Amino acid sequence: MQRIANLLICKDGKVLLLKKPRRNWYVAPGGKMEVGESILVSAVREFTEETNATPIGPHLKGIYTMVIEEDGERIDEWMLFTFVANDLEGTPFHETREGILEWHPVEALNTLPMAEGDRTNLLFAVQEKGMQYGTFVYTPDFSLITETIQQSSEGEVNNG
């Protein structure tokens, strides 16, 4: 199973997002974990590679199972680990081979084009306390079929 780590900077009411050229969808910078790499090391490495900046004080906000289904059959599955940080060192690139980096108001996460599961986990990362866990099931073209979410904070679990 593939493991992906991404990292969202939320600073001064804005978030740093990467606009991917294939669908013109926005994502948090991140990518595939390397063998033997911790999720934190992976998130920081991928963020730094994609942005030319280093996050300050990143922490884990969500762990997700992402599934692609076609005709009721699972054809792909991966894990996503989402981190957030409130600051960064360095000046981010404007454009990379991965896409265009842009700062957007936090509220824009509600309307920018992106996978619906990403919208759910990025909004949680910047607006809520605690951790979020979930499973997102998509069609091969990334239309959301189902979303199952749980949240927890120290001493408390919400299996909504």
N, C-alpha and C positions, 0 to 999 in steps of 0.2 A: 504494500500500500504506500502510495506517495505521501510525503509529509511536506506541507507548505507552511512557512512562517511569514507573516506580514506585520508591519508596524506603522501606526498612524501617529503623526505629530499633531497635537492640538495646542495651539499657542495664540494668545490674544484673540480668542473667539474664532480662529480660523484653523482649517485643517489642510495639510499638504497631501495632495492626491496626484496620482499618476494617471493620465489619460492614455489608454492603450489604443493603438491605431487600428487594430483589427475590427473592433465593434464601436470604437469611440466611447467606450465605457470607462468609468473612473474606478480605480482600485487604490488600496493602500499599498505603498511600495513593499515588495517582498518577493519570495520565490522559494524554490525547492531547497530542502535541507540536504546537507551533505552527510555521508555516512559517518556515524559516530559523533555528530555535532549536536549540542544541546539546542533546545528550541530558542532560548535567549540568544545564544551566540549566532545562530542562524538568522534570527530576525534582525539583529544589529548588522551582521555582515551583508545581508541582502539589501537592507535599507541603505547602508553606506555605499554599496556598489551602485545602486540605482539612483542615488541622490547626490553623492559627493559630500554628504554631511553626516554627522554622527549624532544619534539621539542621546539625550541626557535623561537618565533615570527611567528607562523603559520598564514597564511591568505588564504581566500577562492579564488580559481582560476576557479572553474567550477561547474555548476549544470546541471545534466543530467537525462533524462528519459531513462530507459533501458527496452526494451520490448522483450519478447520471443513470436514468432509466429509459429504456425504450421498449414499448409494448409490454410493460410490466416486468421487464427483466433488467437487472443491474448490469450495466456494461462498463462502469468505471466507479471508483470510490477513492477518496483521499481525505486526509486529516488537515485541518487548517488551525493554526495557532495565531491568534491576533493579540498584538501588544499595542500599548499606547505610551507616549511620552509627552511631556509638556514643554519641551524645549529641545534645541539642537545646537550643535557647534558646526560652523562652516557655512558656506553659501551654497544652497542647492543648485544643481544644474537647472537650466531651463528645459533642455531637450536632451534625451538619450536614445539609444537604440531601442529601449523599452517603451518610449512614448514621451509625452510632454508633462512636466511637473508644473502644477498650479496650486496656488493657495485659494481656498474658498471659505466663505463663512460656514460655520458649523451647520446652520439651518439649511444650507444647500444640499446636505446629505439626504434630505427628504425628497429632493426633486432631480438631482443630477442623474444622468443615465448610468446604471450599474446593475449588476446582478442583485436580485431582491434579497438574497441571503447576505450579501455584502452590506446592503443598506441596513438590515437588521443588526448585524454585528458591529458595524462602525458607529451607528447611532448609540448603541449600548455603550461602546468603548468610551465615548466622549460625554455621555449624559448620565450614566448610572454608576452606582457604587457596586463593588463586589465583582463576581465572575458570572459569565454566561456560558452555557453549554447548549449545543443543539445539533440537529440533523436537518440538512436541506436536501431535498430530492428535486432534481431538475430533469427536463427533457434534454436530448443532445444539443438543442439550440439555446439552452439555458433559460427556458421558461420554467418558473417555479411550479412544482407539482404540490409539494407539501413542505411544511416547516414545523419542526418540533423544538421548543425552547424551554430550557430550565435556567434558573438563576440561583446563586448562593452568595452569601457573605458570611463572615465569621459567625458561626453558631446558628445559622439560619439557611434553610433551603426552600425554594419556591419551584415546584415541579409543574408550573403552569403550562 
